[in-house]
Amino acid sequence: MAGGWARDGAVNEQIDASINDELARLKAQRRPVGESLSHCAECDEPIPEARRRAIPGVKLCIDCQGARDARPVQRGGINRRGSKDSQLK
């Protein structure tokens, strides 16, 4: 059931579009670009040929990439709920 001027399913379409946009952004961000390095950019260990062929543009060895992936990522977000204090002021 739509409310106001929105048609049925408009809210779900907007949610789906937001999810798809975020997934596309994440995929583009993680995709290495360019020529693969023969040695890791962080530890200078050789990167195996199989890894370079599997992931074109790779810059890190498996160990350094695993350590980077394990680090927590802080993202700024929008507080959609807000607090009662901010709504009352």
MDTraj code that builds the backbone (N, CA, C; nanometers):
import mdtraj as md
import numpy as np

residues = "MET ALA GLY GLY TRP ALA ARG ASP GLY ALA VAL ASN GLU GLN ILE ASP ALA SER ILE ASN ASP GLU LEU ALA ARG LEU LYS ALA GLN ARG ARG PRO VAL GLY GLU SER LEU SER HIS CYS ALA GLU CYS ASP GLU PRO ILE PRO GLU ALA ARG ARG ARG ALA ILE PRO GLY VAL LYS LEU CYS ILE ASP CYS GLN GLY ALA ARG ASP ALA ARG PRO VAL GLN ARG GLY GLY ILE ASN ARG ARG GLY SER LYS ASP SER GLN LEU LYS".split()
xyz = np.array([
    [0.0848, -0.1169, 0.0000],
    [0.0000, 0.0000, 0.0000],
    [0.0897, 0.1236, 0.0000],
    [0.0675, 0.2101, -0.0940],
    [0.1451, 0.3327, -0.1039],
    [0.0779, 0.4430, -0.0242],
    [0.1568, 0.5355, 0.0208],
    [0.1016, 0.6485, 0.0939],
    [0.1268, 0.7767, 0.0190],
    [0.0337, 0.8686, 0.0250],
    [0.0531, 0.9965, -0.0417],
    [0.0527, 0.9816, -0.1926],
    [0.1539, 1.0404, -0.2565],
    [0.1619, 1.0380, -0.4024],
    [0.2428, 0.9210, -0.4560],
    [0.3009, 0.8416, -0.3693],
    [0.3852, 0.7297, -0.4134],
    [0.2999, 0.6149, -0.4649],
    [0.3499, 0.5464, -0.5639],
    [0.2780, 0.4301, -0.6163],
    [0.3137, 0.3069, -0.5342],
    [0.2379, 0.2015, -0.5495],
    [0.2641, 0.0779, -0.4767],
    [0.4032, 0.0249, -0.5093],
    [0.4779, -0.0136, -0.4071],
    [0.6103, -0.0709, -0.4260],
    [0.7220, 0.0312, -0.4415],
    [0.6922, 0.1600, -0.4378],
    [0.7945, 0.2622, -0.4585],
    [0.9000, 0.2600, -0.3487],
    [0.8585, 0.2371, -0.2263],
    [0.9529, 0.2350, -0.1152],
    [1.0475, 0.1162, -0.1293],
    [0.9929, -0.0004, -0.1621],
    [1.0779, -0.1187, -0.1803],
    [1.1732, -0.1014, -0.2976],
    [1.1287, -0.0372, -0.4048],
    [1.2176, -0.0115, -0.5183],
    [1.3309, 0.0815, -0.4780],
    [1.3013, 0.1804, -0.3962],
    [1.4045, 0.2735, -0.3507],
    [1.5059, 0.2023, -0.2623],
    [1.4582, 0.1151, -0.1748],
    [1.5484, 0.0384, -0.0885],
    [1.6368, -0.0527, -0.1729],
    [1.5769, -0.1228, -0.2686],
    [1.6544, -0.2109, -0.3569],
    [1.7589, -0.1329, -0.4356],
    [1.7211, -0.0149, -0.4852],
    [1.8157, 0.0668, -0.5612],
    [1.9316, 0.1127, -0.4727],
    [1.9020, 0.1481, -0.3477],
    [2.0080, 0.1905, -0.2557],
    [2.1044, 0.0756, -0.2276],
    [2.0510, -0.0433, -0.2070],
    [2.1359, -0.1607, -0.1823],
    [2.2213, -0.1910, -0.3039],
    [2.1625, -0.1885, -0.4222],
    [2.2386, -0.2165, -0.5446],
    [2.3475, -0.1126, -0.5692],
    [2.3187, 0.0145, -0.5407],
    [2.4202, 0.1199, -0.5559],
    [2.5375, 0.0969, -0.4612],
    [2.5077, 0.0606, -0.3373],
    [2.6138, 0.0371, -0.2392],
    [2.6975, -0.0851, -0.2771],
    [2.6326, -0.1917, -0.3238],
    [2.7074, -0.3100, -0.3677],
    [2.7980, -0.2780, -0.4855],
    [2.7483, -0.2002, -0.5808],
    [2.8307, -0.1619, -0.6958],
    [2.9490, -0.0767, -0.6509],
    [2.9264, 0.0139, -0.5550],
    [3.0352, 0.0975, -0.5047],
    [3.1422, 0.0133, -0.4368],
    [3.0988, -0.0847, -0.3577],
    [3.1947, -0.1710, -0.2882],
    [3.2732, -0.2579, -0.3855],
    [3.2063, -0.3118, -0.4863],
    [3.2758, -0.3946, -0.5852],
    [3.3782, -0.3132, -0.6621],
    [3.3431, -0.1913, -0.7003],
    [3.4361, -0.1061, -0.7749],
    [3.5537, -0.0640, -0.6880],
    [3.5297, -0.0436, -0.5607],
    [3.6350, -0.0007, -0.4687],
    [3.7369, -0.1103, -0.4455],
    [3.6945, -0.2335, -0.4424],
    [3.7832, -0.3444, -0.4090],
    [3.8557, -0.4015, -0.5294],
    [3.8153, -0.3658, -0.6487],
    [3.8738, -0.4244, -0.7687],
    [4.0079, -0.3595, -0.7987],
    [4.1185, -0.4388, -0.7961],
    [4.2490, -0.3825, -0.8304],
    [4.2523, -0.3397, -0.9773],
    [4.3280, -0.2365, -1.0052],
    [4.3378, -0.1839, -1.1412],
    [4.4849, -0.1736, -1.1783],
    [4.5140, -0.1965, -1.3049],
    [4.6508, -0.1825, -1.3530],
    [4.7242, -0.3161, -1.3567],
    [4.8539, -0.3061, -1.3722],
    [4.9370, -0.4255, -1.3813],
    [4.9731, -0.4753, -1.2416],
    [4.9739, -0.6063, -1.2250],
    [5.0091, -0.6646, -1.0959],
    [5.1561, -0.6406, -1.0648],
    [5.1851, -0.6270, -0.9370],
    [5.3236, -0.6148, -0.8937],
    [5.3841, -0.7530, -0.8759],
    [5.5130, -0.7647, -0.8960],
    [5.5794, -0.8937, -0.8750],
    [5.6126, -0.9139, -0.7276],
    [5.6239, -0.8038, -0.6523],
    [5.6525, -0.8105, -0.5087],
    [5.5506, -0.7259, -0.4334],
    [5.5189, -0.7671, -0.3133],
    [5.4188, -0.7011, -0.2293],
    [5.4580, -0.5560, -0.2020],
    [5.3598, -0.4672, -0.2081],
    [5.3839, -0.3251, -0.1839],
    [5.4118, -0.2959, -0.0370],
    [5.3741, -0.3853, 0.0541],
    [5.3954, -0.3603, 0.1966],
    [5.5169, -0.4330, 0.2531],
    [5.5308, -0.5628, 0.2223],
    [5.6389, -0.6400, 0.2849],
    [5.7502, -0.6783, 0.1871],
    [5.7327, -0.6504, 0.0591],
    [5.8316, -0.6769, -0.0456],
    [5.8583, -0.8255, -0.0689],
    [5.7665, -0.9113, -0.0233],
    [5.7765, -1.0547, -0.0542],
    [5.7244, -1.0778, -0.1960],
    [5.7736, -1.1817, -0.2641],
    [5.7239, -1.2097, -0.3990],
    [5.5762, -1.2503, -0.3963],
    [5.5005, -1.2015, -0.4939],
    [5.3607, -1.2410, -0.5090],
    [5.3575, -1.3576, -0.6068],
    [5.2961, -1.4704, -0.5686],
    [5.2939, -1.5877, -0.6567],
    [5.2277, -1.5566, -0.7919],
    [5.2801, -1.6190, -0.8957],
    [5.2296, -1.5991, -1.0319],
    [5.0809, -1.6332, -1.0411],
    [5.0390, -1.7387, -0.9722],
    [4.8979, -1.7787, -0.9773],
    [4.8076, -1.6675, -0.9222],
    [4.8511, -1.6012, -0.8163],
    [4.7720, -1.4903, -0.7594],
    [4.7678, -1.3731, -0.8566],
    [4.8793, -1.3437, -0.9212],
    [4.8832, -1.2328, -1.0166],
    [4.7930, -1.2594, -1.1368],
    [4.7845, -1.3863, -1.1784],
    [4.6965, -1.4205, -1.2903],
    [4.5504, -1.4190, -1.2473],
    [4.5226, -1.4637, -1.1253],
    [4.3847, -1.4717, -1.0769],
    [4.3254, -1.3340, -1.0501],
    [4.4082, -1.2408, -1.0003],
    [4.3602, -1.1071, -0.9650],
    [4.4474, -1.0038, -1.0357],
    [4.4107, -0.9656, -1.1581],
    [4.4895, -0.8655, -1.2294],
    [4.4944, -0.7348, -1.1505],
    [4.6128, -0.6784, -1.1379],
    [4.6297, -0.5527, -1.0669],
    [4.6568, -0.5682, -0.9185],
    [4.6823, -0.6908, -0.8746],
    [4.7053, -0.7140, -0.7316],
    [4.8350, -0.6468, -0.6873],
    [4.8317, -0.5877, -0.5674],
    [4.9481, -0.5143, -0.5159],
    [5.0026, -0.5751, -0.3870],
    [4.9244, -0.6624, -0.3204],
    [4.9650, -0.7186, -0.1922],
    [4.9706, -0.8701, -0.1974],
    [5.0609, -0.9261, -0.1143],
    [5.0665, -1.0712, -0.1012],
    [4.9451, -1.1179, -0.0192],
    [4.9265, -1.2466, -0.0112],
    [4.8097, -1.3019, 0.0582],
    [4.8101, -1.2635, 0.2060],
    [4.9254, -1.2707, 0.2716],
    [4.9322, -1.2390, 0.4150],
    [4.8979, -1.0926, 0.4411],
    [4.9559, -1.0013, 0.3638],
    [4.9288, -0.8584, 0.3842],
    [4.7836, -0.8247, 0.3496],
    [4.7303, -0.8871, 0.2464],
    [4.5904, -0.8619, 0.2101],
    [4.4978, -0.9138, 0.3192],
    [4.5295, -1.0301, 0.3758],
    [4.4490, -1.0841, 0.4852],
    [4.4521, -0.9941, 0.6075],
    [4.5692, -0.9404, 0.6387],
    [4.5801, -0.8484, 0.7524],
    [4.5015, -0.7202, 0.7266],
    [4.5056, -0.6712, 0.6043],
    [4.4307, -0.5499, 0.5704],
    [4.2802, -0.5752, 0.5768],
    [4.2362, -0.6913, 0.5287],
    [4.0936, -0.7233, 0.5319],
    [4.0424, -0.7432, 0.6742],
    [4.1295, -0.7849, 0.7656],
    [4.0884, -0.8107, 0.9039],
    [4.0735, -0.6824, 0.9846],
    [4.1338, -0.5724, 0.9386],
    [4.1235, -0.4457, 1.0109],
    [3.9803, -0.3944, 1.0069],
    [3.9318, -0.3423, 1.1196],
    [3.7960, -0.2854, 1.1179],
    [3.7928, -0.1567, 1.0356],
    [3.6861, -0.1385, 0.9624],
    [3.6703, -0.0209, 0.8784],
    [3.5625, 0.0670, 0.9408],
    [3.5989, 0.1908, 0.9699],
    [3.5016, 0.2834, 1.0244],
    [3.4410, 0.3631, 0.9104],
    [3.3107, 0.3631, 0.9068],
    [3.2408, 0.4377, 0.8036],
    [3.1497, 0.5381, 0.8703],
    [3.1493, 0.6567, 0.8183],
    [3.0559, 0.7563, 0.8665],
    [2.9182, 0.7241, 0.8114],
    [2.8199, 0.7422, 0.8918],
    [2.6857, 0.7118, 0.8459],
    [2.5888, 0.8198, 0.8876],
    [2.4709, 0.8040, 0.8439],
    [2.3654, 0.8974, 0.8785],
    [2.2833, 0.8348, 0.9889],
    [2.2619, 0.9100, 1.0935],
    [2.1771, 0.8629, 1.2022],
    [2.0330, 0.8849, 1.1596],
    [1.9755, 0.7828, 1.0993],
    [1.8410, 0.7964, 1.0454],
    [1.7345, 0.8038, 1.1552],
    [1.7610, 0.7429, 1.2670],
    [1.6632, 0.7445, 1.3750],
    [1.6681, 0.8742, 1.4529],
    [1.7864, 0.9294, 1.4662],
    [1.8013, 1.0511, 1.5458],
    [1.7773, 1.0202, 1.6926],
    [1.8071, 1.1142, 1.7752],
    [1.7804, 1.0948, 1.9179],
    [1.6615, 1.1804, 1.9568],
    [1.5971, 1.1424, 2.0643],
    [1.4832, 1.2207, 2.1104],
    [1.5265, 1.3605, 2.1503],
    [1.6472, 1.3719, 2.2062],
    [1.6965, 1.5036, 2.2453],
    [1.7070, 1.5971, 2.1250],
    [1.7588, 1.5446, 2.0129],
    [1.7748, 1.6310, 1.8959],
    [1.6399, 1.6668, 1.8361],
    [1.5418, 1.5817, 1.8529],
    [1.4091, 1.6110, 1.7981],
    [1.3343, 1.7115, 1.8850],
    [1.3661, 1.7132, 2.0139],
    [1.2948, 1.8020, 2.1039],
    [1.3504, 1.9439, 2.1034],
    [1.4752, 1.9604, 2.0627],
    [1.5378, 2.0936, 2.0680],
    [1.4931, 2.1818, 1.9547],
])
top = md.Topology()
chain = top.add_chain()
for i, resn in enumerate(residues, 1):
    res = top.add_residue(resn, chain, resSeq=i)
    for name in ("N", "CA", "C"):
        top.add_atom(name, md.element.get_by_symbol(name[0]), res)
traj = md.Trajectory(xyz[None], top)
